[in-house]
Amino acid sequence: MQGKKSIGGDTRPDFATALRTAITQRQVTLTWLRERLAATGNPVSAAALSYWRSGARRPEGPQSIATIEQIEILLELDEGSLVSLIGPSQRVGPLGTAHYPLEGNRLERAVAETFIALGAPVMDPGRDVSTHAVTDVGADGFVISRTTRTLLQSTSGTITNVPYLDLTPDVRTPAPHFSVVAGGHISRLHSHSSGEVHGAMFELERPLGPAQTTMLEWRLEYPSEYPTTRDTGHGVARHCRELLLWTRFHPDALPTWIEEVEETPTKTTVTPLFLDGATSIHQVRRSWGPGMLVLRWGYGER
């Protein structure tokens, strides 16, 4: 009986090359392969096999992976010799329609003009897959800083930089201090003439191809002349897998009331929240967006 074969020599080929090589070595056709896959309970279209062989597409999903495992058997290959070359999924998951969760044409225009000034498309081809934002509140009850850690994914094309904005609707402010903790550097800053929109362009450490991800951690600090702020939040323009906001209050400035404001393209919901003896509070959304999630607080009667 003929023994099983490995693929290639010292350098591992890509999946499409390995599949083409195995089919050639076995001296079979795609029709032969498709018929035998169907006979073993793994039906697959001739088009899919052709795409896999040419490299135009890669197998995606459990059923396709099971089919590749059966192809390894039919082509008398070592177990896992093809599956191990498939690589991570190129699917980006559900995106939905992109929206900026803003009310008012004036602020929308300011946001669009800020993106243009930063050299970014008004709707960039990236999304925040997972975002954790930590806001620290000082002894006076006002925001000191916010640190944001984001798992960023390219939804199409290649991304080399990504913009982020700080918004203060209806309040004119000086620019906060943007800084990158890890994952890139700042290539450009811009403040809109309205004083309500400030932005930074973050240059990534490496380009992101379709469906690839990277981590970016950045920080906002507010100068002494910045208007006092008793709210924090984060907005996403596309569907995200997870959004976590953690607001930490100084023990000498615990608020007497807190409310959560959730804004989506269809509605705004305000919900009272309570510390219940703690000094911090967190908000979580999963499989959510587009939208804006905000926390507000105060002292005395609401």
MILUMGU-777944 format. One record per residue (C-alpha): y, x, z; residue in three letters; chain. Coordinates in steps of 0.5 Angstrom, whole numbers, plus 500, padded with zeros to 3 digits. Example, Ala and Ser with C-alpha at 12.3 -4.5 7.8 and 13.67 -1.06 7.14 Angstrom:
2
SITE     v     u     w   type   mol
SITE   491   525   516    Ala     A
SITE   498   527   514    Ser     A
END
This chain:
302
SITE     v     u     w   type   mol
SITE   500   500   500    Met     A
SITE   507   503   498    Gln     A
SITE   511   504   504    Gly     A
SITE   518   502   506    Lys     A
SITE   524   505   503    Lys     A
SITE   531   508   506    Ser     A
SITE   537   507   502    Ile     A
SITE   541   513   500    Gly     A
SITE   541   520   502    Gly     A
SITE   546   523   508    Asp     A
SITE   552   519   506    Thr     A
SITE   551   511   508    Arg     A
SITE   553   507   502    Pro     A
SITE   557   501   502    Asp     A
SITE   553   494   502    Phe     A
SITE   554   493   495    Ala     A
SITE   552   500   493    Thr     A
SITE   546   499   497    Ala     A
SITE   544   493   495    Leu     A
SITE   545   495   487    Arg     A
SITE   541   501   489    Thr     A
SITE   535   497   492    Ala     A
SITE   535   492   486    Ile     A
SITE   534   498   481    Thr     A
SITE   529   502   485    Gln     A
SITE   525   496   486    Arg     A
SITE   526   494   478    Gln     A
SITE   527   487   479    Val     A
SITE   532   482   477    Thr     A
SITE   537   477   481    Leu     A
SITE   533   471   478    Thr     A
SITE   526   474   481    Trp     A
SITE   530   475   488    Leu     A
SITE   533   468   488    Arg     A
SITE   526   465   486    Glu     A
SITE   523   469   492    Arg     A
SITE   528   467   497    Leu     A
SITE   528   460   495    Ala     A
SITE   520   460   496    Ala     A
SITE   521   463   503    Thr     A
SITE   526   458   506    Gly     A
SITE   532   462   504    Asn     A
SITE   535   459   498    Pro     A
SITE   541   462   495    Val     A
SITE   545   461   489    Ser     A
SITE   545   466   483    Ala     A
SITE   553   467   484    Ala     A
SITE   552   469   491    Ala     A
SITE   547   474   489    Leu     A
SITE   552   477   484    Ser     A
SITE   558   477   488    Tyr     A
SITE   554   481   493    Trp     A
SITE   551   486   488    Arg     A
SITE   558   487   485    Ser     A
SITE   562   487   492    Gly     A
SITE   566   481   490    Ala     A
SITE   564   478   497    Arg     A
SITE   560   480   503    Arg     A
SITE   555   476   506    Pro     A
SITE   558   471   512    Glu     A
SITE   555   467   517    Gly     A
SITE   548   466   520    Pro     A
SITE   545   463   514    Gln     A
SITE   547   469   509    Ser     A
SITE   545   474   514    Ile     A
SITE   538   471   515    Ala     A
SITE   538   471   507    Thr     A
SITE   539   479   507    Ile     A
SITE   534   480   512    Glu     A
SITE   529   477   508    Gln     A
SITE   532   481   502    Ile     A
SITE   530   487   506    Glu     A
SITE   523   485   506    Ile     A
SITE   522   483   499    Leu     A
SITE   525   490   497    Leu     A
SITE   521   493   501    Glu     A
SITE   527   496   505    Leu     A
SITE   527   499   512    Asp     A
SITE   529   493   517    Glu     A
SITE   537   493   518    Gly     A
SITE   538   498   512    Ser     A
SITE   542   492   509    Leu     A
SITE   545   488   515    Val     A
SITE   548   494   518    Ser     A
SITE   552   496   512    Leu     A
SITE   555   489   512    Ile     A
SITE   561   490   517    Gly     A
SITE   565   486   521    Pro     A
SITE   567   479   518    Ser     A
SITE   573   478   513    Gln     A
SITE   574   471   515    Arg     A
SITE   580   470   519    Val     A
SITE   578   463   522    Gly     A
SITE   582   457   522    Pro     A
SITE   590   458   520    Leu     A
SITE   593   451   519    Gly     A
SITE   600   450   516    Thr     A
SITE   605   456   519    Ala     A
SITE   611   453   522    His     A
SITE   616   456   526    Tyr     A
SITE   616   452   533    Pro     A
SITE   624   451   533    Leu     A
SITE   628   445   533    Glu     A
SITE   635   445   529    Gly     A
SITE   637   447   522    Asn     A
SITE   642   452   525    Arg     A
SITE   637   456   529    Leu     A
SITE   632   456   524    Glu     A
SITE   637   459   519    Arg     A
SITE   639   464   524    Ala     A
SITE   631   466   525    Val     A
SITE   630   466   517    Ala     A
SITE   636   471   516    Glu     A
SITE   634   475   522    Thr     A
SITE   627   476   519    Phe     A
SITE   631   478   512    Ile     A
SITE   635   483   516    Ala     A
SITE   629   486   519    Leu     A
SITE   626   487   512    Gly     A
SITE   621   482   513    Ala     A
SITE   618   476   510    Pro     A
SITE   620   469   513    Val     A
SITE   613   467   514    Met     A
SITE   609   474   514    Asp     A
SITE   602   475   513    Pro     A
SITE   600   476   520    Gly     A
SITE   598   472   526    Arg     A
SITE   597   473   533    Asp     A
SITE   590   472   535    Val     A
SITE   590   473   542    Ser     A
SITE   597   474   546    Thr     A
SITE   598   476   554    His     A
SITE   605   476   556    Ala     A
SITE   607   477   563    Val     A
SITE   614   476   566    Thr     A
SITE   617   479   572    Asp     A
SITE   622   475   576    Val     A
SITE   627   478   581    Gly     A
SITE   629   477   588    Ala     A
SITE   635   473   585    Asp     A
SITE   630   468   581    Gly     A
SITE   632   471   574    Phe     A
SITE   628   474   569    Val     A
SITE   627   482   569    Ile     A
SITE   622   484   564    Ser     A
SITE   617   481   559    Arg     A
SITE   611   485   557    Thr     A
SITE   607   482   551    Thr     A
SITE   600   485   549    Arg     A
SITE   598   482   542    Thr     A
SITE   591   482   538    Leu     A
SITE   594   482   531    Leu     A
SITE   590   480   525    Gln     A
SITE   592   480   517    Ser     A
SITE   591   474   514    Thr     A
SITE   592   476   507    Ser     A
SITE   594   483   504    Gly     A
SITE   596   489   508    Thr     A
SITE   600   489   514    Ile     A
SITE   604   495   516    Thr     A
SITE   609   492   520    Asn     A
SITE   610   486   524    Val     A
SITE   617   483   527    Pro     A
SITE   618   479   533    Tyr     A
SITE   624   476   536    Leu     A
SITE   627   474   542    Asp     A
SITE   631   467   542    Leu     A
SITE   636   464   547    Thr     A
SITE   638   457   543    Pro     A
SITE   645   455   545    Asp     A
SITE   646   461   549    Val     A
SITE   650   467   546    Arg     A
SITE   647   474   549    Thr     A
SITE   647   481   548    Pro     A
SITE   641   484   545    Ala     A
SITE   635   485   550    Pro     A
SITE   632   492   550    His     A
SITE   626   492   546    Phe     A
SITE   620   498   547    Ser     A
SITE   613   499   544    Val     A
SITE   608   501   550    Val     A
SITE   603   502   545    Ala     A
SITE   600   501   538    Gly     A
SITE   606   503   534    Gly     A
SITE   614   504   534    His     A
SITE   620   501   533    Ile     A
SITE   623   502   526    Ser     A
SITE   629   497   526    Arg     A
SITE   633   492   530    Leu     A
SITE   637   487   529    His     A
SITE   642   482   532    Ser     A
SITE   644   475   529    His     A
SITE   651   474   529    Ser     A
SITE   650   468   533    Ser     A
SITE   648   472   539    Gly     A
SITE   642   467   539    Glu     A
SITE   637   471   536    Val     A
SITE   635   478   537    His     A
SITE   629   482   533    Gly     A
SITE   625   488   532    Ala     A
SITE   621   491   527    Met     A
SITE   614   494   530    Phe     A
SITE   611   499   525    Glu     A
SITE   604   499   526    Leu     A
SITE   599   505   528    Glu     A
SITE   595   504   521    Arg     A
SITE   595   499   516    Pro     A
SITE   591   492   517    Leu     A
SITE   587   490   511    Gly     A
SITE   585   483   510    Pro     A
SITE   582   480   517    Ala     A
SITE   583   487   520    Gln     A
SITE   586   487   527    Thr     A
SITE   590   492   532    Thr     A
SITE   593   491   538    Met     A
SITE   600   492   540    Leu     A
SITE   604   492   547    Glu     A
SITE   611   491   547    Trp     A
SITE   616   490   552    Arg     A
SITE   623   486   553    Leu     A
SITE   628   488   559    Glu     A
SITE   634   485   560    Tyr     A
SITE   641   489   561    Pro     A
SITE   645   487   567    Ser     A
SITE   651   483   563    Glu     A
SITE   645   479   560    Tyr     A
SITE   646   471   562    Pro     A
SITE   642   469   568    Thr     A
SITE   635   466   565    Thr     A
SITE   630   462   569    Arg     A
SITE   625   461   563    Asp     A
SITE   620   465   559    Thr     A
SITE   615   463   554    Gly     A
SITE   612   465   547    His     A
SITE   611   462   540    Gly     A
SITE   606   462   535    Val     A
SITE   607   460   528    Ala     A
SITE   600   460   526    Arg     A
SITE   594   457   530    His     A
SITE   592   462   535    Cys     A
SITE   585   463   539    Arg     A
SITE   588   464   546    Glu     A
SITE   595   464   549    Leu     A
SITE   596   466   556    Leu     A
SITE   603   467   560    Leu     A
SITE   603   470   567    Trp     A
SITE   609   469   570    Thr     A
SITE   610   473   577    Arg     A
SITE   616   471   582    Phe     A
SITE   619   475   587    His     A
SITE   616   473   594    Pro     A
SITE   623   472   596    Asp     A
SITE   625   468   591    Ala     A
SITE   619   462   590    Leu     A
SITE   622   457   586    Pro     A
SITE   622   449   589    Thr     A
SITE   621   446   582    Trp     A
SITE   617   449   576    Ile     A
SITE   616   445   569    Glu     A
SITE   612   447   563    Glu     A
SITE   615   445   556    Val     A
SITE   610   445   550    Glu     A
SITE   613   444   543    Glu     A
SITE   609   443   537    Thr     A
SITE   611   440   530    Pro     A
SITE   609   433   532    Thr     A
SITE   612   433   540    Lys     A
SITE   615   436   546    Thr     A
SITE   611   435   553    Thr     A
SITE   614   437   559    Val     A
SITE   609   437   565    Thr     A
SITE   611   439   572    Pro     A
SITE   607   445   575    Leu     A
SITE   606   448   582    Phe     A
SITE   605   454   586    Leu     A
SITE   601   452   591    Asp     A
SITE   602   457   596    Gly     A
SITE   601   463   590    Ala     A
SITE   607   467   588    Thr     A
SITE   605   467   581    Ser     A
SITE   603   462   575    Ile     A
SITE   599   462   569    His     A
SITE   599   458   563    Gln     A
SITE   593   458   558    Val     A
SITE   592   455   551    Arg     A
SITE   586   456   547    Arg     A
SITE   585   454   539    Ser     A
SITE   592   452   539    Trp     A
SITE   598   453   535    Gly     A
SITE   603   453   532    Pro     A
SITE   608   451   537    Gly     A
SITE   612   454   543    Met     A
SITE   610   454   550    Leu     A
SITE   615   455   555    Val     A
SITE   616   455   563    Leu     A
SITE   622   453   567    Arg     A
SITE   624   454   574    Trp     A
SITE   629   453   579    Gly     A
SITE   632   452   586    Tyr     A
SITE   634   446   590    Gly     A
SITE   633   439   587    Glu     A
SITE   631   438   580    Arg     A
END
